[in-house]
Amino acid sequence: MNSMRLFFALWPPGDLSLALAGEAKALARRFGGKPARVETIHLTLAFLGEVDAARLPAVVDAGRRVDAPSFQLVVDRLDCWRHKGLLWAGCAPPPDGLRSLVMALRGQLRAASIAVDAAPRFVPHLTLVRKAGIAGEAVAMPALEARSWPCSGFVLVHSRPAPGGREYALLESFPLPAPRPPGPAEISP
Ligand code: 2AM
């Protein structure tokens, strides 16, 4: 099988990626590990893993069928998974718009019989450092300046092996429309 490692993600705008790459370097200086490169920083919505390349059109089609509005994220916290040596940025709490998007996307993938590698609980995160030396003791995470991120689209990404790790090629973008204004029945007097 000619396979491709694929995932759907939110890709931050350039200024946010730059700011988060700066945070990643500072965290790696403090805790050790490998900081994420600016061009790789993202928030995964659904990880498909290895997919037969012949299924790519069906994957793209599932993305196009997603019916969910744009929303605003505020990236405002740093956290870690000590057992994985992973430091990440996230938002507390994740907005409803993000949850709706993930549910709509996963629903379309399910309908197309495209398998998703899903953790029991979806924890939206942007990985900043891998292989950090944080296994042993409790880690006091530094504060993170809150930054807003208008999410008006998501992308399908091809993860390919590269000399320094992996590189990500954006295969397709899927715009998210502005939220619909409330209908007459929803307007309170
Ligand atoms: P991570 O940053 O927490 O490792 C590409 O690998 C993206 O897919 C990363 O954001 C990664 O999350 C995510 N992902 C989710 N499940 C994965 C899995 N089983 N293997 C590799 N990456 C996974």
py3Dmol code that shows the C-alpha trace and the ligand (Angstrom):
import py3Dmol

protein = """\
ATOM      1  CA  MET A   1       0.000   0.000   0.000  1.00  0.00           C
ATOM      2  CA  ASN A   2       1.245   3.482  -0.881  1.00  0.00           C
ATOM      3  CA  SER A   3       0.398   5.236   2.376  1.00  0.00           C
ATOM      4  CA  MET A   4       0.496   8.794   3.684  1.00  0.00           C
ATOM      5  CA  ARG A   5       0.509   9.936   7.299  1.00  0.00           C
ATOM      6  CA  LEU A   6      -2.303  12.462   7.540  1.00  0.00           C
ATOM      7  CA  PHE A   7      -3.939  14.672  10.117  1.00  0.00           C
ATOM      8  CA  PHE A   8      -6.386  17.564  10.258  1.00  0.00           C
ATOM      9  CA  ALA A   9      -5.292  20.619  12.212  1.00  0.00           C
ATOM     10  CA  LEU A  10      -5.768  24.263  12.997  1.00  0.00           C
ATOM     11  CA  TRP A  11      -2.739  26.195  11.776  1.00  0.00           C
ATOM     12  CA  PRO A  12      -1.988  29.408  13.698  1.00  0.00           C
ATOM     13  CA  PRO A  13      -1.463  32.724  11.917  1.00  0.00           C
ATOM     14  CA  GLY A  14       2.196  33.711  11.450  1.00  0.00           C
ATOM     15  CA  ASP A  15       2.460  36.122  14.368  1.00  0.00           C
ATOM     16  CA  LEU A  16       1.049  33.566  16.803  1.00  0.00           C
ATOM     17  CA  SER A  17       3.352  30.820  15.466  1.00  0.00           C
ATOM     18  CA  LEU A  18       6.319  33.148  15.929  1.00  0.00           C
ATOM     19  CA  ALA A  19       5.327  34.010  19.487  1.00  0.00           C
ATOM     20  CA  LEU A  20       4.785  30.340  20.350  1.00  0.00           C
ATOM     21  CA  ALA A  21       8.095  29.326  18.747  1.00  0.00           C
ATOM     22  CA  GLY A  22       9.752  31.904  21.028  1.00  0.00           C
ATOM     23  CA  GLU A  23       7.994  30.347  24.024  1.00  0.00           C
ATOM     24  CA  ALA A  24       9.129  26.897  22.845  1.00  0.00           C
ATOM     25  CA  LYS A  25      12.779  27.990  22.782  1.00  0.00           C
ATOM     26  CA  ALA A  26      12.510  29.539  26.249  1.00  0.00           C
ATOM     27  CA  LEU A  27      10.860  26.375  27.615  1.00  0.00           C
ATOM     28  CA  ALA A  28      13.514  24.129  26.063  1.00  0.00           C
ATOM     29  CA  ARG A  29      16.261  26.258  27.641  1.00  0.00           C
ATOM     30  CA  ARG A  30      14.593  25.802  31.002  1.00  0.00           C
ATOM     31  CA  PHE A  31      13.415  22.174  30.860  1.00  0.00           C
ATOM     32  CA  GLY A  32      15.590  20.689  28.103  1.00  0.00           C
ATOM     33  CA  GLY A  33      14.176  18.919  25.054  1.00  0.00           C
ATOM     34  CA  LYS A  34      13.560  19.847  21.454  1.00  0.00           C
ATOM     35  CA  PRO A  35      11.596  23.035  20.725  1.00  0.00           C
ATOM     36  CA  ALA A  36       9.036  22.948  17.917  1.00  0.00           C
ATOM     37  CA  ARG A  37      10.127  24.836  14.801  1.00  0.00           C
ATOM     38  CA  VAL A  38       7.961  27.811  13.923  1.00  0.00           C
ATOM     39  CA  GLU A  39       6.687  26.182  10.719  1.00  0.00           C
ATOM     40  CA  THR A  40       5.471  23.067  12.540  1.00  0.00           C
ATOM     41  CA  ILE A  41       3.347  24.562  15.320  1.00  0.00           C
ATOM     42  CA  HIS A  42      -0.303  23.453  15.076  1.00  0.00           C
ATOM     43  CA  LEU A  43      -3.312  22.142  16.956  1.00  0.00           C
ATOM     44  CA  THR A  44      -4.391  18.662  15.831  1.00  0.00           C
ATOM     45  CA  LEU A  45      -8.137  18.115  15.360  1.00  0.00           C
ATOM     46  CA  ALA A  46      -8.014  14.510  14.164  1.00  0.00           C
ATOM     47  CA  PHE A  47      -4.997  12.257  13.620  1.00  0.00           C
ATOM     48  CA  LEU A  48      -5.606   9.676  10.886  1.00  0.00           C
ATOM     49  CA  GLY A  49      -2.175   8.013  10.877  1.00  0.00           C
ATOM     50  CA  GLU A  50      -1.150   6.016   7.796  1.00  0.00           C
ATOM     51  CA  VAL A  51      -3.839   6.196   5.116  1.00  0.00           C
ATOM     52  CA  ASP A  52      -3.828   4.490   1.722  1.00  0.00           C
ATOM     53  CA  ALA A  53      -3.017   7.276  -0.780  1.00  0.00           C
ATOM     54  CA  ALA A  54      -5.976   6.105  -2.882  1.00  0.00           C
ATOM     55  CA  ARG A  55      -8.230   7.270  -0.026  1.00  0.00           C
ATOM     56  CA  LEU A  56      -6.941  10.854  -0.148  1.00  0.00           C
ATOM     57  CA  PRO A  57      -9.896  12.162  -2.226  1.00  0.00           C
ATOM     58  CA  ALA A  58     -12.322  10.669   0.336  1.00  0.00           C
ATOM     59  CA  VAL A  59     -10.388  12.326   3.185  1.00  0.00           C
ATOM     60  CA  VAL A  60     -10.496  15.705   1.415  1.00  0.00           C
ATOM     61  CA  ASP A  61     -14.191  15.232   0.699  1.00  0.00           C
ATOM     62  CA  ALA A  62     -14.884  14.527   4.390  1.00  0.00           C
ATOM     63  CA  GLY A  63     -13.126  17.803   5.267  1.00  0.00           C
ATOM     64  CA  ARG A  64     -15.213  19.700   2.695  1.00  0.00           C
ATOM     65  CA  ARG A  65     -18.447  18.322   4.139  1.00  0.00           C
ATOM     66  CA  VAL A  66     -17.765  19.709   7.604  1.00  0.00           C
ATOM     67  CA  ASP A  67     -20.452  22.193   8.560  1.00  0.00           C
ATOM     68  CA  ALA A  68     -19.159  24.292  11.455  1.00  0.00           C
ATOM     69  CA  PRO A  69     -18.719  28.034  11.992  1.00  0.00           C
ATOM     70  CA  SER A  70     -15.543  29.992  12.599  1.00  0.00           C
ATOM     71  CA  PHE A  71     -14.688  30.806  16.209  1.00  0.00           C
ATOM     72  CA  GLN A  72     -12.152  32.485  18.410  1.00  0.00           C
ATOM     73  CA  LEU A  73      -9.518  30.667  20.459  1.00  0.00           C
ATOM     74  CA  VAL A  74      -7.480  32.249  23.212  1.00  0.00           C
ATOM     75  CA  VAL A  75      -4.157  30.511  23.772  1.00  0.00           C
ATOM     76  CA  ASP A  76      -3.460  31.325  27.373  1.00  0.00           C
ATOM     77  CA  ARG A  77      -1.840  28.465  29.237  1.00  0.00           C
ATOM     78  CA  LEU A  78       1.176  26.201  29.280  1.00  0.00           C
ATOM     79  CA  ASP A  79       0.918  22.638  30.470  1.00  0.00           C
ATOM     80  CA  CYS A  80       2.810  19.376  30.198  1.00  0.00           C
ATOM     81  CA  TRP A  81       2.461  15.626  29.920  1.00  0.00           C
ATOM     82  CA  ARG A  82       5.320  14.463  32.067  1.00  0.00           C
ATOM     83  CA  HIS A  83       5.184  10.813  30.991  1.00  0.00           C
ATOM     84  CA  LYS A  84       5.630  11.936  27.358  1.00  0.00           C
ATOM     85  CA  GLY A  85       8.144  14.709  28.094  1.00  0.00           C
ATOM     86  CA  LEU A  86       5.867  17.057  26.207  1.00  0.00           C
ATOM     87  CA  LEU A  87       5.278  20.743  26.942  1.00  0.00           C
ATOM     88  CA  TRP A  88       2.336  22.391  25.247  1.00  0.00           C
ATOM     89  CA  ALA A  89       0.213  25.507  24.942  1.00  0.00           C
ATOM     90  CA  GLY A  90      -3.543  25.372  25.200  1.00  0.00           C
ATOM     91  CA  CYS A  91      -6.660  27.235  26.113  1.00  0.00           C
ATOM     92  CA  ALA A  92      -8.740  27.084  29.252  1.00  0.00           C
ATOM     93  CA  PRO A  93     -11.522  26.297  28.731  1.00  0.00           C
ATOM     94  CA  PRO A  94     -11.653  25.200  25.076  1.00  0.00           C
ATOM     95  CA  PRO A  95     -14.426  27.160  23.304  1.00  0.00           C
ATOM     96  CA  ASP A  96     -17.652  25.482  22.154  1.00  0.00           C
ATOM     97  CA  GLY A  97     -16.730  26.340  18.550  1.00  0.00           C
ATOM     98  CA  LEU A  98     -13.678  24.102  18.754  1.00  0.00           C
ATOM     99  CA  ARG A  99     -15.655  21.231  20.220  1.00  0.00           C
ATOM    100  CA  SER A 100     -18.334  21.613  17.497  1.00  0.00           C
ATOM    101  CA  LEU A 101     -15.666  21.574  14.796  1.00  0.00           C
ATOM    102  CA  VAL A 102     -13.997  18.441  16.162  1.00  0.00           C
ATOM    103  CA  MET A 103     -17.340  16.664  16.479  1.00  0.00           C
ATOM    104  CA  ALA A 104     -18.421  17.689  12.953  1.00  0.00           C
ATOM    105  CA  LEU A 105     -15.081  16.592  11.474  1.00  0.00           C
ATOM    106  CA  ARG A 106     -15.021  13.274  13.276  1.00  0.00           C
ATOM    107  CA  GLY A 107     -18.650  12.681  12.264  1.00  0.00           C
ATOM    108  CA  GLN A 108     -17.765  13.170   8.590  1.00  0.00           C
ATOM    109  CA  LEU A 109     -14.715  10.914   8.879  1.00  0.00           C
ATOM    110  CA  ARG A 110     -16.815   8.217  10.531  1.00  0.00           C
ATOM    111  CA  ALA A 111     -19.459   8.520   7.810  1.00  0.00           C
ATOM    112  CA  ALA A 112     -16.733   7.946   5.210  1.00  0.00           C
ATOM    113  CA  SER A 113     -15.293   4.988   7.187  1.00  0.00           C
ATOM    114  CA  ILE A 114     -11.996   6.817   7.705  1.00  0.00           C
ATOM    115  CA  ALA A 115     -10.436   5.738  10.987  1.00  0.00           C
ATOM    116  CA  VAL A 116      -9.215   8.306  13.503  1.00  0.00           C
ATOM    117  CA  ASP A 117      -6.638   7.634  16.187  1.00  0.00           C
ATOM    118  CA  ALA A 118      -8.485   9.316  19.030  1.00  0.00           C
ATOM    119  CA  ALA A 119      -7.432   9.617  22.660  1.00  0.00           C
ATOM    120  CA  PRO A 120     -10.318   8.940  25.083  1.00  0.00           C
ATOM    121  CA  ARG A 121     -10.475  12.666  25.895  1.00  0.00           C
ATOM    122  CA  PHE A 122      -9.737  15.384  23.353  1.00  0.00           C
ATOM    123  CA  VAL A 123      -7.272  17.828  24.905  1.00  0.00           C
ATOM    124  CA  PRO A 124      -6.630  20.631  22.423  1.00  0.00           C
ATOM    125  CA  HIS A 125      -2.940  21.484  22.498  1.00  0.00           C
ATOM    126  CA  LEU A 126      -0.075  22.921  20.500  1.00  0.00           C
ATOM    127  CA  THR A 127       3.087  20.947  21.205  1.00  0.00           C
ATOM    128  CA  LEU A 128       5.976  23.298  21.957  1.00  0.00           C
ATOM    129  CA  VAL A 129       8.714  20.986  23.275  1.00  0.00           C
ATOM    130  CA  ARG A 130       9.306  17.259  22.925  1.00  0.00           C
ATOM    131  CA  LYS A 131      11.641  15.106  25.013  1.00  0.00           C
ATOM    132  CA  ALA A 132      11.749  17.641  27.858  1.00  0.00           C
ATOM    133  CA  GLY A 133      13.444  16.434  31.045  1.00  0.00           C
ATOM    134  CA  ILE A 134      10.307  16.608  33.192  1.00  0.00           C
ATOM    135  CA  ALA A 135       9.657  12.979  34.094  1.00  0.00           C
ATOM    136  CA  GLY A 136      10.869  13.026  37.697  1.00  0.00           C
ATOM    137  CA  GLU A 137       9.243  15.770  39.687  1.00  0.00           C
ATOM    138  CA  ALA A 138       6.248  18.107  39.672  1.00  0.00           C
ATOM    139  CA  VAL A 139       6.719  20.893  37.150  1.00  0.00           C
ATOM    140  CA  ALA A 140       5.769  24.511  37.844  1.00  0.00           C
ATOM    141  CA  MET A 141       4.722  25.790  34.447  1.00  0.00           C
ATOM    142  CA  PRO A 142       5.421  29.449  33.674  1.00  0.00           C
ATOM    143  CA  ALA A 143       2.520  31.756  32.837  1.00  0.00           C
ATOM    144  CA  LEU A 144       1.690  32.436  29.206  1.00  0.00           C
ATOM    145  CA  GLU A 145       0.558  35.776  27.856  1.00  0.00           C
ATOM    146  CA  ALA A 146      -2.971  35.293  26.444  1.00  0.00           C
ATOM    147  CA  ARG A 147      -3.144  35.622  22.665  1.00  0.00           C
ATOM    148  CA  SER A 148      -6.310  35.457  20.545  1.00  0.00           C
ATOM    149  CA  TRP A 149      -6.525  33.324  17.477  1.00  0.00           C
ATOM    150  CA  PRO A 150      -9.423  33.827  15.054  1.00  0.00           C
ATOM    151  CA  CYS A 151     -10.013  30.327  13.624  1.00  0.00           C
ATOM    152  CA  SER A 152     -11.562  30.779  10.191  1.00  0.00           C
ATOM    153  CA  GLY A 153     -10.390  27.542   8.623  1.00  0.00           C
ATOM    154  CA  PHE A 154      -8.636  24.242   9.154  1.00  0.00           C
ATOM    155  CA  VAL A 155      -6.185  22.221   7.070  1.00  0.00           C
ATOM    156  CA  LEU A 156      -5.296  18.685   6.023  1.00  0.00           C
ATOM    157  CA  VAL A 157      -1.631  17.946   6.644  1.00  0.00           C
ATOM    158  CA  HIS A 158       0.759  15.354   5.236  1.00  0.00           C
ATOM    159  CA  SER A 159       3.447  14.432   7.760  1.00  0.00           C
ATOM    160  CA  ARG A 160       6.635  13.309   5.992  1.00  0.00           C
ATOM    161  CA  PRO A 161       9.972  12.101   7.365  1.00  0.00           C
ATOM    162  CA  ALA A 162      12.675  14.762   7.040  1.00  0.00           C
ATOM    163  CA  PRO A 163      16.351  14.943   8.135  1.00  0.00           C
ATOM    164  CA  GLY A 164      15.665  16.816  11.390  1.00  0.00           C
ATOM    165  CA  GLY A 165      12.476  14.930  12.336  1.00  0.00           C
ATOM    166  CA  ARG A 166       9.276  15.370  10.321  1.00  0.00           C
ATOM    167  CA  GLU A 167       8.048  18.039   7.956  1.00  0.00           C
ATOM    168  CA  TYR A 168       4.451  19.004   7.384  1.00  0.00           C
ATOM    169  CA  ALA A 169       2.953  19.764   3.970  1.00  0.00           C
ATOM    170  CA  LEU A 170      -0.431  21.492   3.953  1.00  0.00           C
ATOM    171  CA  LEU A 171      -2.467  19.586   1.351  1.00  0.00           C
ATOM    172  CA  GLU A 172      -5.803  21.369   1.526  1.00  0.00           C
ATOM    173  CA  SER A 173      -7.536  24.217   3.389  1.00  0.00           C
ATOM    174  CA  PHE A 174     -11.149  24.227   4.504  1.00  0.00           C
ATOM    175  CA  PRO A 175     -12.693  27.622   5.312  1.00  0.00           C
ATOM    176  CA  LEU A 176     -15.104  27.946   8.222  1.00  0.00           C
ATOM    177  CA  PRO A 177     -17.928  30.432   7.562  1.00  0.00           C
ATOM    178  CA  ALA A 178     -18.796  33.230   9.980  1.00  0.00           C
ATOM    179  CA  PRO A 179     -21.393  32.108  12.546  1.00  0.00           C
ATOM    180  CA  ARG A 180     -24.955  32.583  11.298  1.00  0.00           C
ATOM    181  CA  PRO A 181     -26.796  35.472  12.953  1.00  0.00           C
ATOM    182  CA  PRO A 182     -29.629  34.251  15.226  1.00  0.00           C
ATOM    183  CA  GLY A 183     -32.971  33.624  13.436  1.00  0.00           C
ATOM    184  CA  PRO A 184     -36.114  35.602  14.471  1.00  0.00           C
ATOM    185  CA  ALA A 185     -37.171  32.921  16.973  1.00  0.00           C
ATOM    186  CA  GLU A 186     -33.822  33.191  18.743  1.00  0.00           C
ATOM    187  CA  ILE A 187     -33.894  36.979  19.205  1.00  0.00           C
ATOM    188  CA  SER A 188     -35.086  37.833  22.684  1.00  0.00           C
ATOM    189  CA  PRO A 189     -37.527  40.765  23.018  1.00  0.00           C
TER     190      PRO A 189
END
"""
ligand_1 = """\
23
2AM
P 1.374 15.527 19.754
O 1.952 16.858 19.335
O 0.681 15.554 21.062
O 2.371 14.410 19.607
C 1.276 15.020 14.149
O 1.965 13.958 14.705
C 0.241 15.536 15.117
O -0.727 14.523 15.385
C 0.767 15.996 16.448
O 0.050 17.159 16.827
C 0.450 14.855 17.363
O 0.202 15.226 18.696
C -0.850 14.365 16.779
N -1.143 12.970 17.116
C -2.261 12.530 17.723
N -2.227 11.205 17.869
C -1.048 10.791 17.353
C -0.422 9.529 17.219
N -1.009 8.392 17.621
N 0.791 9.475 16.648
C 1.413 10.601 16.220
N 0.857 11.833 16.309
C -0.350 11.934 16.873
"""
view = py3Dmol.view(width=600, height=400)
view.addModel(protein, "pdb")
view.setStyle({"model": 0}, {"cartoon": {"style": "trace"}})
view.addModel(ligand_1, "xyz")
view.setStyle({"model": 1}, {"stick": {}})
view.zoomTo()
view.show()
